[in-house]
Amino acid sequence: MREQSLTYAEAKALCANYQHLVGHALTTEPTDFSIIECVTIAPCDDVNKWIVAHHFMESGYPNANSDVNHHPFYDVILLARYRSDNSILYIDLDSYLQQKSNLDMTIEA
């Protein structure tokens, strides 16, 4: 498990390494938000993650402003759209990978 706070450069590199997740299922269960539409960088706090997700919902672009690299810490988030009302769900990369890891361990057992 990686450290929770990343520099902008670390988050940018990690984000680039996980772009292959776009188009994959966010969850193993069929849901209204099952497809990952975007893997992006967001400031580490929940309020700014919500802002990035909300901006993506409205504009189709993940980052609401060009000042995104002025925060001290960052995270990588996955964005999926609810089909029923066009709203956005986000989950941080660590949580997503942890869910996948737990599922893999369950399947092997």
N, C-alpha and C positions, 0 to 999 in steps of 0.2 A: 504494500500500500504506500502510495506516495504522500509527501507532505501536503497539507491542505492549502497552503498559500504558495502561489507561483509568481515569479516575476513575469512581466509582459512577454519577454523573449522565451521563457520556458513554456508559457501557455501557448504562444504562437507555434512553437515547435511541436508540442503535444497535439495541438489542434490539427496541424498538418498531417501528423501520423495517423489520425483517426478519421480522416475524411471518407475512408472506405465504408463507414457506417451509414452514410446517407443512402436512403432507399431500403435499409434493413428494418426489420421489426423492432420496435421499441420494447415491446413486451412479448412474452410467449403466448399470452392469451389473446384471442381476437377482441379488440376493443375499438372504440371510436377514434383512437389516436395512435394507431399501431405503427405507423411508418415515420422514421426519422427523416426530417426534411433538411436539417441544417446542423452542422457541428461547428461551434463558434466559441470565441473568447468572450468572457464577461468578467467584470470586477467581481471579487470574491464574495461580497455581501449579498444577501437575499434580495434586498431592495433593487440593487443595480442589475441583478440577474433578471428580476421581473421586468425592469425597464427594457433591457435588451430583448427579452421575449415579446413584450408588448409592441415594441417597435417593429420586430419581425412580423408580427401578426398584422400590423397596419400597412407596412410598406413592402414586405418581402425581403427586406435587408436586415441583418441581425443587429448592427451597431447603430444606436441612435445618434451618436455624434462622433466627431473625429478626435475628441479628447480622451478616448478610451484608455490610452496609455499613460494617463496622469494619476491613476490610482496606485496604491502601494502593492496590492496583491490581486491576483486573477485566478480564474478557474476556467475549465472547458465545460461547456454545457451542450446538451443535445436538445433540439427543438422538434416537436411533433405537433401537428395541427389536428384539433378535433374536427372531424368531418361535419358533425351536426350543426355547429354554430361558428365555425372558423376561428375559434379561440385557440390559444397555444398552451401546450404543456411543456415544461422544461425539466430536465434532470441533469445533475452534474455527472461528468464522465466516471468518476470514482464509484458513485452509487450504481450506475448502469453496469459497470464492469463487475461490481460485487454481486449484483443480482444474477448476472450471467454465470459467475463463478459458483454461486450457491446452486443454481440450476444444474450446472454440469456435475457437481458433486452429488446431487440428488439422483440424476440419471444414472450415474455410475454405481450407486449403492444398490 
